[in-house]
Amino acid sequence: RYKVRIVAQGFTQKEGIDYQEVFAPVANLDSVRTLIALAAKHDLELDQMDV
């Protein structure tokens, strides 16, 4: 079974190195709450997407 992964800045990878490491950044919950509160205060529309 093969895995496919989209890599941002894939040009920084070296052949045979870093192919098995995975990094998934996750937003801090307090940061998300702050952004939602600011959007509500300024009556802004929020959208969500999965990339």
CHARMM-style PDB file with segment names, atoms N, HN, CA, C and O in Angstrom:
ATOM      1  N   ARG     1       0.846  -1.175   0.000  1.00  0.00      PROA
ATOM      2  CA  ARG     1       0.000   0.000   0.000  1.00  0.00      PROA
ATOM      3  C   ARG     1       0.891   1.238   0.000  1.00  0.00      PROA
ATOM      4  O   ARG     1       1.877   1.306   0.735  1.00  0.00      PROA
ATOM      5  N   TYR     2       0.536   2.211  -0.828  1.00  0.00      PROA
ATOM      6  HN  TYR     2      -0.265   2.156  -1.425  1.00  0.00      PROA
ATOM      7  CA  TYR     2       1.337   3.418  -0.963  1.00  0.00      PROA
ATOM      8  C   TYR     2       0.665   4.593  -0.260  1.00  0.00      PROA
ATOM      9  O   TYR     2      -0.562   4.678  -0.221  1.00  0.00      PROA
ATOM     10  N   LYS     3       1.463   5.490   0.289  1.00  0.00      PROA
ATOM     11  HN  LYS     3       2.460   5.420   0.257  1.00  0.00      PROA
ATOM     12  CA  LYS     3       0.955   6.713   0.896  1.00  0.00      PROA
ATOM     13  C   LYS     3       1.333   7.884   0.009  1.00  0.00      PROA
ATOM     14  O   LYS     3       2.427   7.931  -0.553  1.00  0.00      PROA
ATOM     15  N   VAL     4       0.416   8.822  -0.108  1.00  0.00      PROA
ATOM     16  HN  VAL     4      -0.473   8.784   0.349  1.00  0.00      PROA
ATOM     17  CA  VAL     4       0.683  10.031  -0.877  1.00  0.00      PROA
ATOM     18  C   VAL     4       0.588  11.205   0.072  1.00  0.00      PROA
ATOM     19  O   VAL     4      -0.324  11.276   0.896  1.00  0.00      PROA
ATOM     20  N   ARG     5       1.536  12.133  -0.044  1.00  0.00      PROA
ATOM     21  HN  ARG     5       2.276  12.076  -0.714  1.00  0.00      PROA
ATOM     22  CA  ARG     5       1.555  13.280   0.849  1.00  0.00      PROA
ATOM     23  C   ARG     5       1.931  14.520   0.061  1.00  0.00      PROA
ATOM     24  O   ARG     5       2.905  14.511  -0.692  1.00  0.00      PROA
ATOM     25  N   ILE     6       1.164  15.586   0.230  1.00  0.00      PROA
ATOM     26  HN  ILE     6       0.373  15.593   0.841  1.00  0.00      PROA
ATOM     27  CA  ILE     6       1.525  16.867  -0.373  1.00  0.00      PROA
ATOM     28  C   ILE     6       2.524  17.528   0.564  1.00  0.00      PROA
ATOM     29  O   ILE     6       2.287  17.623   1.768  1.00  0.00      PROA
ATOM     30  N   VAL     7       3.627  17.978   0.015  1.00  0.00      PROA
ATOM     31  HN  VAL     7       3.820  17.901  -0.963  1.00  0.00      PROA
ATOM     32  CA  VAL     7       4.693  18.549   0.831  1.00  0.00      PROA
ATOM     33  C   VAL     7       4.924  20.001   0.436  1.00  0.00      PROA
ATOM     34  O   VAL     7       5.215  20.297  -0.723  1.00  0.00      PROA
ATOM     35  N   ALA     8       4.795  20.897   1.395  1.00  0.00      PROA
ATOM     36  HN  ALA     8       4.558  20.657   2.337  1.00  0.00      PROA
ATOM     37  CA  ALA     8       5.129  22.298   1.144  1.00  0.00      PROA
ATOM     38  C   ALA     8       6.642  22.431   1.234  1.00  0.00      PROA
ATOM     39  O   ALA     8       7.255  21.902   2.161  1.00  0.00      PROA
ATOM     40  N   GLN     9       7.231  23.109   0.314  1.00  0.00      PROA
ATOM     41  HN  GLN     9       6.733  23.538  -0.440  1.00  0.00      PROA
ATOM     42  CA  GLN     9       8.677  23.278   0.222  1.00  0.00      PROA
ATOM     43  C   GLN     9       9.372  21.919   0.141  1.00  0.00      PROA
ATOM     44  O   GLN     9      10.361  21.676   0.833  1.00  0.00      PROA
ATOM     45  N   GLY    10       8.857  21.055  -0.693  1.00  0.00      PROA
ATOM     46  HN  GLY    10       8.054  21.252  -1.255  1.00  0.00      PROA
ATOM     47  CA  GLY    10       9.441  19.731  -0.871  1.00  0.00      PROA
ATOM     48  C   GLY    10      10.857  19.774  -1.405  1.00  0.00      PROA
ATOM     49  O   GLY    10      11.591  18.791  -1.299  1.00  0.00      PROA
ATOM     50  N   PHE    11      11.253  20.912  -1.983  1.00  0.00      PROA
ATOM     51  HN  PHE    11      10.657  21.710  -2.069  1.00  0.00      PROA
ATOM     52  CA  PHE    11      12.597  21.049  -2.525  1.00  0.00      PROA
ATOM     53  C   PHE    11      13.662  21.020  -1.438  1.00  0.00      PROA
ATOM     54  O   PHE    11      14.849  20.884  -1.737  1.00  0.00      PROA
ATOM     55  N   THR    12      13.243  21.149  -0.161  1.00  0.00      PROA
ATOM     56  HN  THR    12      12.280  21.260   0.081  1.00  0.00      PROA
ATOM     57  CA  THR    12      14.221  21.120   0.920  1.00  0.00      PROA
ATOM     58  C   THR    12      14.527  19.693   1.364  1.00  0.00      PROA
ATOM     59  O   THR    12      15.443  19.482   2.159  1.00  0.00      PROA
ATOM     60  N   GLN    13      13.774  18.705   0.862  1.00  0.00      PROA
ATOM     61  HN  GLN    13      13.031  18.877   0.216  1.00  0.00      PROA
ATOM     62  CA  GLN    13      14.032  17.314   1.227  1.00  0.00      PROA
ATOM     63  C   GLN    13      15.259  16.795   0.497  1.00  0.00      PROA
ATOM     64  O   GLN    13      15.554  17.191  -0.630  1.00  0.00      PROA
ATOM     65  N   LYS    14      15.961  15.902   1.171  1.00  0.00      PROA
ATOM     66  HN  LYS    14      15.721  15.581   2.087  1.00  0.00      PROA
ATOM     67  CA  LYS    14      17.107  15.252   0.556  1.00  0.00      PROA
ATOM     68  C   LYS    14      16.752  13.791   0.323  1.00  0.00      PROA
ATOM     69  O   LYS    14      16.083  13.169   1.149  1.00  0.00      PROA
ATOM     70  N   GLU    15      17.195  13.253  -0.788  1.00  0.00      PROA
ATOM     71  HN  GLU    15      17.738  13.758  -1.458  1.00  0.00      PROA
ATOM     72  CA  GLU    15      16.851  11.884  -1.150  1.00  0.00      PROA
ATOM     73  C   GLU    15      17.281  10.908  -0.061  1.00  0.00      PROA
ATOM     74  O   GLU    15      18.438  10.900   0.361  1.00  0.00      PROA
ATOM     75  N   GLY    16      16.335  10.085   0.389  1.00  0.00      PROA
ATOM     76  HN  GLY    16      15.395  10.092   0.047  1.00  0.00      PROA
ATOM     77  CA  GLY    16      16.610   9.069   1.397  1.00  0.00      PROA
ATOM     78  C   GLY    16      16.572   9.583   2.827  1.00  0.00      PROA
ATOM     79  O   GLY    16      16.713   8.800   3.767  1.00  0.00      PROA
ATOM     80  N   ILE    17      16.382  10.891   3.009  1.00  0.00      PROA
ATOM     81  HN  ILE    17      16.267  11.527   2.245  1.00  0.00      PROA
ATOM     82  CA  ILE    17      16.351  11.490   4.348  1.00  0.00      PROA
ATOM     83  C   ILE    17      15.025  12.226   4.505  1.00  0.00      PROA
ATOM     84  O   ILE    17      14.514  12.794   3.541  1.00  0.00      PROA
ATOM     85  N   ASP    18      14.471  12.219   5.703  1.00  0.00      PROA
ATOM     86  HN  ASP    18      14.887  11.758   6.487  1.00  0.00      PROA
ATOM     87  CA  ASP    18      13.255  12.970   6.029  1.00  0.00      PROA
ATOM     88  C   ASP    18      12.004  12.475   5.316  1.00  0.00      PROA
ATOM     89  O   ASP    18      11.006  13.195   5.301  1.00  0.00      PROA
ATOM     90  N   TYR    19      12.004  11.307   4.735  1.00  0.00      PROA
ATOM     91  HN  TYR    19      12.815  10.721   4.746  1.00  0.00      PROA
ATOM     92  CA  TYR    19      10.808  10.840   4.048  1.00  0.00      PROA
ATOM     93  C   TYR    19       9.797  10.235   5.010  1.00  0.00      PROA
ATOM     94  O   TYR    19       8.610  10.183   4.686  1.00  0.00      PROA
ATOM     95  N   GLN    20      10.218   9.782   6.165  1.00  0.00      PROA
ATOM     96  HN  GLN    20      11.181   9.824   6.429  1.00  0.00      PROA
ATOM     97  CA  GLN    20       9.310   9.121   7.096  1.00  0.00      PROA
ATOM     98  C   GLN    20       8.795  10.044   8.190  1.00  0.00      PROA
ATOM     99  O   GLN    20       7.861   9.687   8.909  1.00  0.00      PROA
ATOM    100  N   GLU    21       9.393  11.234   8.328  1.00  0.00      PROA
ATOM    101  HN  GLU    21      10.151  11.524   7.744  1.00  0.00      PROA
ATOM    102  CA  GLU    21       8.971  12.147   9.380  1.00  0.00      PROA
ATOM    103  C   GLU    21       7.734  12.928   8.942  1.00  0.00      PROA
ATOM    104  O   GLU    21       7.629  13.359   7.793  1.00  0.00      PROA
ATOM    105  N   VAL    22       6.810  13.100   9.868  1.00  0.00      PROA
ATOM    106  HN  VAL    22       6.895  12.751  10.801  1.00  0.00      PROA
ATOM    107  CA  VAL    22       5.574  13.823   9.575  1.00  0.00      PROA
ATOM    108  C   VAL    22       5.419  14.927  10.615  1.00  0.00      PROA
ATOM    109  O   VAL    22       5.639  14.702  11.805  1.00  0.00      PROA
ATOM    110  N   PHE    23       5.040  16.116  10.161  1.00  0.00      PROA
ATOM    111  HN  PHE    23       4.862  16.299   9.194  1.00  0.00      PROA
ATOM    112  CA  PHE    23       4.811  17.230  11.071  1.00  0.00      PROA
ATOM    113  C   PHE    23       3.437  17.807  10.784  1.00  0.00      PROA
ATOM    114  O   PHE    23       3.150  18.200   9.654  1.00  0.00      PROA
ATOM    115  N   ALA    24       2.593  17.859  11.792  1.00  0.00      PROA
ATOM    116  HN  ALA    24       2.826  17.540  12.710  1.00  0.00      PROA
ATOM    117  CA  ALA    24       1.242  18.392  11.613  1.00  0.00      PROA
ATOM    118  C   ALA    24       1.012  19.510  12.629  1.00  0.00      PROA
ATOM    119  O   ALA    24       0.692  19.239  13.787  1.00  0.00      PROA
ATOM    120  N   PRO    25       1.173  20.764  12.201  1.00  0.00      PROA
ATOM    121  CA  PRO    25       0.967  21.868  13.142  1.00  0.00      PROA
ATOM    122  C   PRO    25      -0.499  21.969  13.566  1.00  0.00      PROA
ATOM    123  O   PRO    25      -1.404  21.821  12.744  1.00  0.00      PROA
ATOM    124  N   VAL    26      -0.719  22.219  14.841  1.00  0.00      PROA
ATOM    125  HN  VAL    26       0.016  22.339  15.509  1.00  0.00      PROA
ATOM    126  CA  VAL    26      -2.072  22.332  15.380  1.00  0.00      PROA
ATOM    127  C   VAL    26      -2.171  23.663  16.120  1.00  0.00      PROA
ATOM    128  O   VAL    26      -1.290  24.011  16.907  1.00  0.00      PROA
ATOM    129  N   ALA    27      -3.240  24.397  15.867  1.00  0.00      PROA
ATOM    130  HN  ALA    27      -3.956  24.115  15.229  1.00  0.00      PROA
ATOM    131  CA  ALA    27      -3.431  25.695  16.516  1.00  0.00      PROA
ATOM    132  C   ALA    27      -3.757  25.516  17.994  1.00  0.00      PROA
ATOM    133  O   ALA    27      -4.458  24.581  18.380  1.00  0.00      PROA
ATOM    134  N   ASN    28      -3.243  26.412  18.799  1.00  0.00      PROA
ATOM    135  HN  ASN    28      -2.674  27.171  18.485  1.00  0.00      PROA
ATOM    136  CA  ASN    28      -3.536  26.435  20.224  1.00  0.00      PROA
ATOM    137  C   ASN    28      -5.006  26.808  20.403  1.00  0.00      PROA
ATOM    138  O   ASN    28      -5.491  27.728  19.744  1.00  0.00      PROA
ATOM    139  N   LEU    29      -5.715  26.114  21.276  1.00  0.00      PROA
ATOM    140  HN  LEU    29      -5.321  25.366  21.811  1.00  0.00      PROA
ATOM    141  CA  LEU    29      -7.146  26.347  21.472  1.00  0.00      PROA
ATOM    142  C   LEU    29      -7.425  27.773  21.941  1.00  0.00      PROA
ATOM    143  O   LEU    29      -8.420  28.371  21.531  1.00  0.00      PROA
ATOM    144  N   ASP    30      -6.561  28.327  22.794  1.00  0.00      PROA
ATOM    145  HN  ASP    30      -5.753  27.842  23.127  1.00  0.00      PROA
ATOM    146  CA  ASP    30      -6.752  29.707  23.256  1.00  0.00      PROA
ATOM    147  C   ASP    30      -6.645  30.693  22.094  1.00  0.00      PROA
ATOM    148  O   ASP    30      -7.369  31.688  22.059  1.00  0.00      PROA
ATOM    149  N   SER    31      -5.751  30.425  21.147  1.00  0.00      PROA
ATOM    150  HN  SER    31      -5.163  29.617  21.176  1.00  0.00      PROA
ATOM    151  CA  SER    31      -5.612  31.292  19.972  1.00  0.00      PROA
ATOM    152  C   SER    31      -6.871  31.246  19.115  1.00  0.00      PROA
ATOM    153  O   SER    31      -7.333  32.273  18.620  1.00  0.00      PROA
ATOM    154  N   VAL    32      -7.419  30.051  18.945  1.00  0.00      PROA
ATOM    155  HN  VAL    32      -7.044  29.216  19.348  1.00  0.00      PROA
ATOM    156  CA  VAL    32      -8.640  29.896  18.149  1.00  0.00      PROA
ATOM    157  C   VAL    32      -9.798  30.631  18.821  1.00  0.00      PROA
ATOM    158  O   VAL    32     -10.568  31.320  18.153  1.00  0.00      PROA
ATOM    159  N   ARG    33      -9.921  30.488  20.133  1.00  0.00      PROA
ATOM    160  HN  ARG    33      -9.295  29.928  20.676  1.00  0.00      PROA
ATOM    161  CA  ARG    33     -10.986  31.182  20.869  1.00  0.00      PROA
ATOM    162  C   ARG    33     -10.848  32.698  20.733  1.00  0.00      PROA
ATOM    163  O   ARG    33     -11.844  33.402  20.569  1.00  0.00      PROA
ATOM    164  N   THR    34      -9.615  33.198  20.802  1.00  0.00      PROA
ATOM    165  HN  THR    34      -8.806  32.626  20.935  1.00  0.00      PROA
ATOM    166  CA  THR    34      -9.380  34.635  20.669  1.00  0.00      PROA
ATOM    167  C   THR    34      -9.795  35.127  19.289  1.00  0.00      PROA
ATOM    168  O   THR    34     -10.431  36.174  19.166  1.00  0.00      PROA
ATOM    169  N   LEU    35      -9.439  34.379  18.254  1.00  0.00      PROA
ATOM    170  HN  LEU    35      -8.922  33.529  18.354  1.00  0.00      PROA
ATOM    171  CA  LEU    35      -9.819  34.767  16.896  1.00  0.00      PROA
ATOM    172  C   LEU    35     -11.332  34.759  16.712  1.00  0.00      PROA
ATOM    173  O   LEU    35     -11.886  35.649  16.068  1.00  0.00      PROA
ATOM    174  N   ILE    36     -11.993  33.765  17.271  1.00  0.00      PROA
ATOM    175  HN  ILE    36     -11.542  33.042  17.794  1.00  0.00      PROA
ATOM    176  CA  ILE    36     -13.456  33.693  17.169  1.00  0.00      PROA
ATOM    177  C   ILE    36     -14.094  34.868  17.913  1.00  0.00      PROA
ATOM    178  O   ILE    36     -15.056  35.463  17.428  1.00  0.00      PROA
ATOM    179  N   ALA    37     -13.557  35.202  19.090  1.00  0.00      PROA
ATOM    180  HN  ALA    37     -12.775  34.719  19.484  1.00  0.00      PROA
ATOM    181  CA  ALA    37     -14.092  36.330  19.858  1.00  0.00      PROA
ATOM    182  C   ALA    37     -13.909  37.642  19.101  1.00  0.00      PROA
ATOM    183  O   ALA    37     -14.818  38.471  19.070  1.00  0.00      PROA
ATOM    184  N   LEU    38     -12.739  37.836  18.488  1.00  0.00      PROA
ATOM    185  HN  LEU    38     -12.001  37.162  18.512  1.00  0.00      PROA
ATOM    186  CA  LEU    38     -12.497  39.052  17.703  1.00  0.00      PROA
ATOM    187  C   LEU    38     -13.424  39.126  16.495  1.00  0.00      PROA
ATOM    188  O   LEU    38     -13.942  40.193  16.167  1.00  0.00      PROA
ATOM    189  N   ALA    39     -13.627  37.996  15.841  1.00  0.00      PROA
ATOM    190  HN  ALA    39     -13.206  37.129  16.108  1.00  0.00      PROA
ATOM    191  CA  ALA    39     -14.524  37.968  14.684  1.00  0.00      PROA
ATOM    192  C   ALA    39     -15.949  38.305  15.107  1.00  0.00      PROA
ATOM    193  O   ALA    39     -16.652  39.025  14.397  1.00  0.00      PROA
ATOM    194  N   ALA    40     -16.378  37.796  16.249  1.00  0.00      PROA
ATOM    195  HN  ALA    40     -15.808  37.212  16.826  1.00  0.00      PROA
ATOM    196  CA  ALA    40     -17.728  38.089  16.739  1.00  0.00      PROA
ATOM    197  C   ALA    40     -17.856  39.567  17.114  1.00  0.00      PROA
ATOM    198  O   ALA    40     -18.871  40.200  16.825  1.00  0.00      PROA
ATOM    199  N   LYS    41     -16.823  40.108  17.755  1.00  0.00      PROA
ATOM    200  HN  LYS    41     -15.998  39.594  17.989  1.00  0.00      PROA
ATOM    201  CA  LYS    41     -16.850  41.512  18.177  1.00  0.00      PROA
ATOM    202  C   LYS    41     -16.958  42.453  16.982  1.00  0.00      PROA
ATOM    203  O   LYS    41     -17.669  43.456  17.033  1.00  0.00      PROA
ATOM    204  N   HSD    42     -16.247  42.121  15.906  1.00  0.00      PROA
ATOM    205  HN  HSD    42     -15.670  41.306  15.864  1.00  0.00      PROA
ATOM    206  CA  HSD    42     -16.218  42.980  14.716  1.00  0.00      PROA
ATOM    207  C   HSD    42     -17.221  42.535  13.649  1.00  0.00      PROA
ATOM    208  O   HSD    42     -17.190  43.019  12.518  1.00  0.00      PROA
ATOM    209  N   ASP    43     -18.109  41.611  14.019  1.00  0.00      PROA
ATOM    210  HN  ASP    43     -18.135  41.218  14.938  1.00  0.00      PROA
ATOM    211  CA  ASP    43     -19.164  41.121  13.127  1.00  0.00      PROA
ATOM    212  C   ASP    43     -18.599  40.606  11.796  1.00  0.00      PROA
ATOM    213  O   ASP    43     -19.111  40.927  10.724  1.00  0.00      PROA
ATOM    214  N   LEU    44     -17.538  39.806  11.890  1.00  0.00      PROA
ATOM    215  HN  LEU    44     -17.122  39.546  12.761  1.00  0.00      PROA
ATOM    216  CA  LEU    44     -16.904  39.230  10.703  1.00  0.00      PROA
ATOM    217  C   LEU    44     -17.446  37.830  10.440  1.00  0.00      PROA
ATOM    218  O   LEU    44     -17.897  37.146  11.359  1.00  0.00      PROA
ATOM    219  N   GLU    45     -17.399  37.415   9.194  1.00  0.00      PROA
ATOM    220  HN  GLU    45     -17.032  37.970   8.447  1.00  0.00      PROA
ATOM    221  CA  GLU    45     -17.837  36.074   8.812  1.00  0.00      PROA
ATOM    222  C   GLU    45     -16.645  35.127   8.882  1.00  0.00      PROA
ATOM    223  O   GLU    45     -15.557  35.463   8.413  1.00  0.00      PROA
ATOM    224  N   LEU    46     -16.840  33.958   9.458  1.00  0.00      PROA
ATOM    225  HN  LEU    46     -17.723  33.686   9.840  1.00  0.00      PROA
ATOM    226  CA  LEU    46     -15.782  32.958   9.566  1.00  0.00      PROA
ATOM    227  C   LEU    46     -16.062  31.800   8.620  1.00  0.00      PROA
ATOM    228  O   LEU    46     -17.212  31.404   8.428  1.00  0.00      PROA
ATOM    229  N   ASP    47     -15.004  31.265   8.033  1.00  0.00      PROA
ATOM    230  HN  ASP    47     -14.070  31.587   8.189  1.00  0.00      PROA
ATOM    231  CA  ASP    47     -15.089  30.070   7.197  1.00  0.00      PROA
ATOM    232  C   ASP    47     -14.084  29.054   7.707  1.00  0.00      PROA
ATOM    233  O   ASP    47     -13.068  29.416   8.300  1.00  0.00      PROA
ATOM    234  N   GLN    48     -14.372  27.781   7.476  1.00  0.00      PROA
ATOM    235  HN  GLN    48     -15.198  27.487   6.995  1.00  0.00      PROA
ATOM    236  CA  GLN    48     -13.479  26.709   7.888  1.00  0.00      PROA
ATOM    237  C   GLN    48     -13.167  25.861   6.677  1.00  0.00      PROA
ATOM    238  O   GLN    48     -14.037  25.622   5.839  1.00  0.00      PROA
ATOM    239  N   MET    49     -11.916  25.398   6.579  1.00  0.00      PROA
ATOM    240  HN  MET    49     -11.210  25.592   7.260  1.00  0.00      PROA
ATOM    241  CA  MET    49     -11.559  24.500   5.484  1.00  0.00      PROA
ATOM    242  C   MET    49     -10.521  23.493   5.962  1.00  0.00      PROA
ATOM    243  O   MET    49      -9.786  23.734   6.919  1.00  0.00      PROA
ATOM    244  N   ASP    50     -10.484  22.397   5.290  1.00  0.00      PROA
ATOM    245  HN  ASP    50     -11.081  22.201   4.513  1.00  0.00      PROA
ATOM    246  CA  ASP    50      -9.514  21.345   5.580  1.00  0.00      PROA
ATOM    247  C   ASP    50      -8.594  21.238   4.379  1.00  0.00      PROA
ATOM    248  O   ASP    50      -9.048  21.045   3.251  1.00  0.00      PROA
ATOM    249  N   VAL    51      -7.305  21.364   4.627  1.00  0.00      PROA
ATOM    250  HN  VAL    51      -6.937  21.521   5.543  1.00  0.00      PROA
ATOM    251  CA  VAL    51      -6.333  21.328   3.524  1.00  0.00      PROA
ATOM    252  C   VAL    51      -5.555  20.043   3.582  1.00  0.00      PROA
ATOM    253  OT1 VAL    51      -4.684  19.811   2.744  1.00  0.00      PROA
TER     254      VAL     51
END
